[in-house]
């Protein structure tokens, strides 16, 4: 016998699939499991052909390039005597690489991620954006996940941000940004 909660979840999945089917024309079928009394519907979704002109090209760094940039960033910081974390994000703000240098503080990972997120979101270095968040009322600072301290730089192709490098942990944002730029330099 199916529990009430499981039945609601199952029916919710089927209802959702039927909604998708109605919008996309995807076929939805019901099947029964081994026992007639415990019949549970299953959803089989057919492949949907998408026209090429309905796609968007979203370039991003491959993992080797992202890792190379992250390693160069850590090395530059170590050479400067600083313990940092570097985070490289893709265009969607997803982490591609995160490297925490030996002895980097626990706050450095979140700081680096938020700086990279800010840089990729606005397509500018966080140091350039810092002056735009002062003032009364709502500002860019109110956007969740952002951090308007120097140390985040975008990675661009043809003027479009395809990712970003964020660094946290040096004694100043200017140093964080210097190290992020050292990593970005390996991508040129």
Buried (B, 14 or more C-beta within 10 A) or exposed (E): EEEEEEEEEBEEBBEEBEEBBEEEEBEBEEEEEEEEEEEBBBBEEEEEEEEEEEEEEEEBBEEEBBBBBBBBBBBBBBEBEBBBBBBBBBBEBEBBBBBBBEEBEEEBBBBBBBBBBBBBBBBBBBBBBBEEBEEEEEEBBEBEEBBBBBBBBBBBEEEEBBBBBBBBBBEEBEBBBBBBBBBBEBBE
